[in-house]
Amino acid sequence: MKKAYRIKKNEDFQEVFKRGQSFANRQLVLYYMKKEDQTHFRIGLSVSKKIGHAVMRNQIKRYLRQAFHELENDIHPQYDLVVIARKPTNQMGFHEVKKSLTHVLVRSKLLNKKIRT
């Protein structure tokens, strides 16, 4: 995932939290906000220290980035997305994280087509 497609600034995170909508399951919380002028979606990832040590948090972020990379062509391009990982993600492998992410994207109608994983 290119760095240009990531949300890094606190102001951008706060704007998505305040003006966007959200959907959650047990593992992930997804906040999303439509931005008409974008040609590609942007993602921001948040993994709390409560989830585990730095290695664990970075692994979860790598899993989420890779899942977004694999779903890239099916996600609507005009959105800013912020994903917050919850405690159960520290027990999950890549395929489980991808399945959970796909679930929240399908439920929030951000995928162009339904995907079964």
N, CA and C atoms as a LAMMPS dump frame, in Angstrom:
ITEM: TIMESTEP
0
ITEM: NUMBER OF ATOMS
351
ITEM: BOX BOUNDS ff ff ff
-5.0000000000000000e+02 5.0000000000000000e+02
-5.0000000000000000e+02 5.0000000000000000e+02
-5.0000000000000000e+02 5.0000000000000000e+02
ITEM: ATOMS id mol type element x y z
1 1 1 N 0.852 -1.178 0
2 1 2 C 0 0 0
3 1 3 C 0.896 1.239 0
4 2 1 N 0.677 2.13 -0.954
5 2 2 C 1.484 3.343 -1.044
6 2 3 C 1.236 4.249 0.159
7 3 1 N 2.278 4.957 0.558
8 3 2 C 2.134 5.851 1.711
9 3 3 C 1.172 6.993 1.432
10 4 1 N 0.999 7.352 0.172
11 4 2 C 0.047 8.413 -0.187
12 4 3 C -1.388 7.993 0.119
13 5 1 N -1.63 6.701 0.252
14 5 2 C -2.974 6.179 0.507
15 5 3 C -3.226 5.947 1.997
16 6 1 N -2.344 6.451 2.861
17 6 2 C -2.515 6.275 4.296
18 6 3 C -2.916 7.588 4.954
19 7 1 N -3.694 7.482 6.006
20 7 2 C -4.04 8.654 6.808
21 7 3 C -3.029 8.712 7.943
22 8 1 N -2.325 9.823 8.061
23 8 2 C -1.292 9.959 9.074
24 8 3 C -1.58 11.086 10.062
25 9 1 N -2.205 12.155 9.592
26 9 2 C -2.389 13.339 10.43
27 9 3 C -3.545 13.163 11.399
28 10 1 N -3.362 13.645 12.61
29 10 2 C -4.388 13.56 13.636
30 10 3 C -5.671 14.27 13.198
31 11 1 N -5.532 15.391 12.476
32 11 2 C -6.72 16.129 12.007
33 11 3 C -7.563 15.267 11.075
34 12 1 N -6.9 14.493 10.216
35 12 2 C -7.635 13.62 9.295
36 12 3 C -8.364 12.511 10.057
37 13 1 N -7.696 11.931 11.058
38 13 2 C -8.348 10.921 11.896
39 13 3 C -9.57 11.516 12.586
40 14 1 N -9.403 12.69 13.184
41 14 2 C -10.499 13.313 13.92
42 14 3 C -11.667 13.665 13.015
43 15 1 N -11.382 14.09 11.791
44 15 2 C -12.452 14.413 10.849
45 15 3 C -13.278 13.174 10.511
46 16 1 N -12.608 12.05 10.307
47 16 2 C -13.329 10.799 10.011
48 16 3 C -14.158 10.38 11.227
49 17 1 N -13.603 10.51 12.429
50 17 2 C -14.345 10.146 13.64
51 17 3 C -15.587 11.015 13.81
52 18 1 N -15.451 12.305 13.581
53 18 2 C -16.554 13.235 13.842
54 18 3 C -17.602 13.251 12.737
55 19 1 N -17.162 13.266 11.481
56 19 2 C -18.093 13.432 10.369
57 19 3 C -18.47 12.121 9.682
58 20 1 N -17.753 11.054 9.992
59 20 2 C -17.984 9.789 9.314
60 20 3 C -18.983 8.902 10.023
61 21 1 N -19.178 7.725 9.448
62 21 2 C -20.049 6.708 10.016
63 21 3 C -19.171 5.555 10.482
64 22 1 N -19.776 4.638 11.253
65 22 2 C -18.965 3.53 11.751
66 22 3 C -19.748 2.228 11.712
67 23 1 N -18.988 1.161 11.711
68 23 2 C -19.533 -0.18 11.837
69 23 3 C -18.486 -1.007 12.562
70 24 1 N -18.931 -1.959 13.374
71 24 2 C -17.981 -2.746 14.158
72 24 3 C -18.42 -4.197 14.25
73 25 1 N -17.439 -5.055 14.455
74 25 2 C -17.697 -6.423 14.883
75 25 3 C -16.809 -6.662 16.105
76 26 1 N -16.657 -7.878 16.535
77 26 2 C -15.903 -8.127 17.775
78 26 3 C -14.427 -7.803 17.645
79 27 1 N -13.889 -7.911 16.441
80 27 2 C -12.451 -7.734 16.271
81 27 3 C -12.043 -6.331 15.805
82 28 1 N -12.877 -5.675 14.982
83 28 2 C -12.491 -4.418 14.357
84 28 3 C -13.607 -3.384 14.441
85 29 1 N -13.216 -2.12 14.474
86 29 2 C -14.151 -1.006 14.336
87 29 3 C -13.727 -0.262 13.079
88 30 1 N -14.684 0.007 12.192
89 30 2 C -14.406 0.712 10.944
90 30 3 C -15.155 2.029 10.938
91 31 1 N -14.418 3.119 10.806
92 31 2 C -15.008 4.438 10.59
93 31 3 C -14.757 4.794 9.134
94 32 1 N -15.753 5.362 8.466
95 32 2 C -15.58 5.713 7.063
96 32 3 C -16.302 7.015 6.745
97 33 1 N -15.701 7.764 5.812
98 33 2 C -16.255 9.049 5.412
99 33 3 C -16.021 9.22 3.916
100 34 1 N -17.063 9.612 3.202
101 34 2 C -16.959 9.799 1.755
102 34 3 C -16.285 11.128 1.453
103 35 1 N -15.359 11.102 0.499
104 35 2 C -14.682 12.305 0.01
105 35 3 C -14.754 12.267 -1.513
106 36 1 N -15.557 13.139 -2.084
107 36 2 C -15.837 13.121 -3.524
108 36 3 C -14.606 13.351 -4.396
109 37 1 N -13.639 14.12 -3.914
110 37 2 C -12.511 14.522 -4.757
111 37 3 C -11.366 13.51 -4.802
112 38 1 N -11.504 12.364 -4.155
113 38 2 C -10.431 11.372 -4.119
114 38 3 C -10.568 10.363 -5.247
115 39 1 N -9.427 9.913 -5.755
116 39 2 C -9.431 8.877 -6.789
117 39 3 C -9.085 7.512 -6.21
118 40 1 N -8.608 7.478 -4.98
119 40 2 C -8.248 6.221 -4.321
120 40 3 C -8.582 6.36 -2.834
121 41 1 N -9.026 5.264 -2.223
122 41 2 C -9.332 5.327 -0.791
123 41 3 C -8.048 5.51 0.016
124 42 1 N -8.189 6.066 1.222
125 42 2 C -7.068 6.189 2.149
126 42 3 C -7.417 5.433 3.412
127 43 1 N -6.41 4.825 4.052
128 43 2 C -6.663 4.076 5.282
129 43 3 C -5.804 4.614 6.415
130 44 1 N -6.374 4.553 7.603
131 44 2 C -5.653 4.85 8.822
132 44 3 C -5.845 3.673 9.767
133 45 1 N -4.787 3.255 10.42
134 45 2 C -4.848 2.102 11.313
135 45 3 C -4.527 2.533 12.73
136 46 1 N -5.264 1.973 13.683
137 46 2 C -5.026 2.263 15.086
138 46 3 C -5.057 0.958 15.866
139 47 1 N -3.947 0.667 16.541
140 47 2 C -3.853 -0.529 17.369
141 47 3 C -3.356 -0.09 18.739
142 48 1 N -4.17 -0.263 19.754
143 48 2 C -3.876 0.203 21.106
144 48 3 C -2.779 -0.612 21.779
145 49 1 N -2.118 -0.001 22.733
146 49 2 C -1.116 -0.716 23.526
147 49 3 C -1.741 -1.803 24.384
148 50 1 N -3.045 -1.712 24.621
149 50 2 C -3.737 -2.739 25.403
150 50 3 C -3.748 -4.083 24.681
151 51 1 N -3.556 -4.064 23.377
152 51 2 C -3.617 -5.291 22.582
153 51 3 C -2.357 -6.124 22.743
154 52 1 N -1.229 -5.475 22.93
155 52 2 C 0.002 -6.239 23.098
156 52 3 C 1.218 -5.366 22.918
157 53 1 N 2.374 -6.006 22.928
158 53 2 C 3.634 -5.288 22.786
159 53 3 C 3.814 -4.808 21.341
160 54 1 N 4.878 -4.073 21.082
161 54 2 C 5.084 -3.431 19.782
162 54 3 C 5.112 -4.426 18.624
163 55 1 N 5.731 -5.571 18.829
164 55 2 C 5.811 -6.573 17.767
165 55 3 C 4.411 -7.051 17.385
166 56 1 N 3.572 -7.291 18.376
167 56 2 C 2.198 -7.744 18.134
168 56 3 C 1.388 -6.664 17.406
169 57 1 N 1.512 -5.423 17.858
170 57 2 C 0.771 -4.315 17.237
171 57 3 C 1.198 -4.126 15.784
172 58 1 N 2.489 -4.187 15.526
173 58 2 C 2.98 -4.03 14.164
174 58 3 C 2.547 -5.183 13.274
175 59 1 N 2.494 -6.389 13.83
176 59 2 C 2.04 -7.542 13.062
177 59 3 C 0.575 -7.368 12.648
178 60 1 N -0.263 -6.894 13.561
179 60 2 C -1.675 -6.666 13.257
180 60 3 C -1.8 -5.605 12.168
181 61 1 N -1.004 -4.544 12.254
182 61 2 C -1.048 -3.503 11.22
183 61 3 C -0.586 -4.044 9.87
184 62 1 N 0.424 -4.909 9.86
185 62 2 C 0.866 -5.528 8.603
186 62 3 C -0.237 -6.387 8.011
187 63 1 N -0.923 -7.174 8.857
188 63 2 C -2.034 -8.003 8.396
189 63 3 C -3.133 -7.147 7.769
190 64 1 N -3.472 -6.043 8.442
191 64 2 C -4.533 -5.172 7.928
192 64 3 C -4.123 -4.518 6.607
193 65 1 N -2.887 -4.052 6.508
194 65 2 C -2.422 -3.446 5.256
195 65 3 C -2.452 -4.45 4.114
196 66 1 N -2.015 -5.679 4.397
197 66 2 C -2.011 -6.713 3.357
198 66 3 C -3.436 -7.065 2.942
199 67 1 N -4.352 -7.131 3.892
200 67 2 C -5.753 -7.421 3.566
201 67 3 C -6.334 -6.308 2.692
202 68 1 N -6.044 -5.048 3.022
203 68 2 C -6.494 -3.939 2.178
204 68 3 C -5.879 -4.034 0.795
205 69 1 N -4.608 -4.416 0.733
206 69 2 C -3.938 -4.552 -0.56
207 69 3 C -4.625 -5.611 -1.431
208 70 1 N -5.01 -6.724 -0.828
209 70 2 C -5.673 -7.789 -1.581
210 70 3 C -7.093 -7.416 -1.991
211 71 1 N -7.749 -6.556 -1.208
212 71 2 C -9.119 -6.13 -1.514
213 71 3 C -9.165 -4.804 -2.268
214 72 1 N -8.017 -4.263 -2.61
215 72 2 C -7.894 -2.911 -3.147
216 72 3 C -8.819 -2.623 -4.33
217 73 1 N -8.92 -3.551 -5.266
218 73 2 C -9.716 -3.319 -6.473
219 73 3 C -11.216 -3.371 -6.221
220 74 1 N -11.636 -3.898 -5.081
221 74 2 C -13.058 -4.056 -4.797
222 74 3 C -13.614 -3.013 -3.837
223 75 1 N -12.765 -2.148 -3.281
224 75 2 C -13.209 -1.136 -2.328
225 75 3 C -13.537 0.144 -3.083
226 76 1 N -14.656 0.777 -2.728
227 76 2 C -15.029 2.041 -3.345
228 76 3 C -13.906 3.058 -3.139
229 77 1 N -13.504 3.788 -4.181
230 77 2 C -12.307 4.63 -4.1
231 77 3 C -12.47 5.95 -3.367
232 78 1 N -13.663 6.436 -3.16
233 78 2 C -13.832 7.8 -2.648
234 78 3 C -14.063 7.856 -1.138
235 79 1 N -13.357 7.051 -0.386
236 79 2 C -13.574 7.001 1.057
237 79 3 C -12.27 7.128 1.826
238 80 1 N -12.366 7.743 2.99
239 80 2 C -11.317 7.665 4.002
240 80 3 C -11.776 6.619 5.009
241 81 1 N -10.925 5.658 5.33
242 81 2 C -11.273 4.563 6.232
243 81 3 C -10.302 4.562 7.412
244 82 1 N -10.843 4.428 8.612
245 82 2 C -10.011 4.276 9.807
246 82 3 C -10.42 2.967 10.475
247 83 1 N -9.455 2.094 10.682
248 83 2 C -9.711 0.796 11.296
249 83 3 C -9.053 0.776 12.668
250 84 1 N -9.844 0.435 13.677
251 84 2 C -9.338 0.289 15.039
252 84 3 C -9.424 -1.186 15.407
253 85 1 N -8.291 -1.756 15.779
254 85 2 C -8.245 -3.163 16.161
255 85 3 C -8.646 -3.316 17.621
256 86 1 N -9.426 -4.344 17.894
257 86 2 C -9.828 -4.658 19.27
258 86 3 C -8.998 -5.83 19.79
259 87 1 N -9.144 -6.108 21.053
260 87 2 C -8.341 -7.11 21.762
261 87 3 C -8.28 -8.491 21.076
262 88 1 N -9.398 -9.047 20.558
263 88 2 C -9.296 -10.4 19.975
264 88 3 C -8.353 -10.515 18.784
265 89 1 N -7.971 -9.409 18.157
266 89 2 C -7.096 -9.513 16.991
267 89 3 C -5.705 -10.037 17.33
268 90 1 N -5.293 -9.936 18.594
269 90 2 C -3.952 -10.427 18.922
270 90 3 C -3.878 -11.959 18.911
271 91 1 N -5.011 -12.627 18.848
272 91 2 C -5.047 -14.094 18.782
273 91 3 C -5.296 -14.596 17.359
274 92 1 N -5.39 -13.688 16.385
275 92 2 C -5.818 -14.052 15.037
276 92 3 C -4.652 -14.093 14.054
277 93 1 N -4.804 -14.963 13.057
278 93 2 C -3.851 -15.015 11.957
279 93 3 C -4.31 -14.101 10.831
280 94 1 N -3.529 -14.068 9.75
281 94 2 C -3.841 -13.167 8.647
282 94 3 C -5.21 -13.436 8.038
283 95 1 N -5.533 -14.692 7.769
284 95 2 C -6.793 -15.008 7.098
285 95 3 C -7.996 -14.643 7.958
286 96 1 N -7.872 -14.797 9.252
287 96 2 C -8.965 -14.4 10.147
288 96 3 C -9.131 -12.877 10.176
289 97 1 N -8.022 -12.141 10.162
290 97 2 C -8.087 -10.675 10.135
291 97 3 C -8.726 -10.221 8.826
292 98 1 N -8.322 -10.843 7.722
293 98 2 C -8.89 -10.479 6.412
294 98 3 C -10.387 -10.778 6.373
295 99 1 N -10.788 -11.908 6.927
296 99 2 C -12.211 -12.258 6.95
297 99 3 C -13.004 -11.252 7.785
298 100 1 N -12.46 -10.841 8.915
299 100 2 C -13.124 -9.866 9.768
300 100 3 C -13.215 -8.506 9.073
301 101 1 N -12.142 -8.097 8.407
302 101 2 C -12.144 -6.839 7.673
303 101 3 C -13.155 -6.883 6.527
304 102 1 N -13.19 -7.984 5.809
305 102 2 C -14.164 -8.137 4.723
306 102 3 C -15.575 -8.04 5.27
307 103 1 N -15.815 -8.621 6.423
308 103 2 C -17.138 -8.573 7.048
309 103 3 C -17.576 -7.14 7.314
310 104 1 N -16.713 -6.321 7.935
311 104 2 C -17.115 -4.944 8.231
312 104 3 C -17.247 -4.113 6.956
313 105 1 N -16.426 -4.395 5.941
314 105 2 C -16.546 -3.662 4.675
315 105 3 C -17.841 -4.01 3.939
316 106 1 N -18.214 -5.286 3.953
317 106 2 C -19.466 -5.701 3.3
318 106 3 C -20.657 -5.108 4.036
319 107 1 N -20.654 -5.172 5.36
320 107 2 C -21.781 -4.65 6.138
321 107 3 C -21.924 -3.139 5.992
322 108 1 N -20.817 -2.434 5.774
323 108 2 C -20.887 -0.982 5.601
324 108 3 C -21.03 -0.583 4.129
325 109 1 N -21.177 -1.58 3.254
326 109 2 C -21.409 -1.373 1.816
327 109 3 C -20.272 -0.61 1.131
328 110 1 N -19.054 -0.918 1.516
329 110 2 C -17.894 -0.272 0.91
330 110 3 C -17.19 -1.146 -0.121
331 111 1 N -17.619 -2.38 -0.272
332 111 2 C -17.054 -3.249 -1.3
333 111 3 C -17.93 -3.187 -2.545
334 112 1 N -17.283 -3.201 -3.728
335 112 2 C -18.027 -3.155 -4.975
336 112 3 C -18.833 -4.422 -5.224
337 113 1 N -18.335 -5.533 -4.703
338 113 2 C -19.057 -6.804 -4.843
339 113 3 C -18.86 -7.617 -3.587
340 114 1 N -19.761 -8.543 -3.349
341 114 2 C -19.627 -9.404 -2.175
342 114 3 C -18.538 -10.429 -2.403
343 115 1 N -17.694 -10.562 -1.415
344 115 2 C -16.579 -11.498 -1.5
345 115 3 C -16.72 -12.528 -0.396
346 116 1 N -16.535 -13.759 -0.741
347 116 2 C -16.56 -14.837 0.266
348 116 3 C -15.122 -15.259 0.526
349 117 1 N -14.724 -15.234 1.793
350 117 2 C -13.382 -15.696 2.131
351 117 3 C -13.453 -16.893 3.031
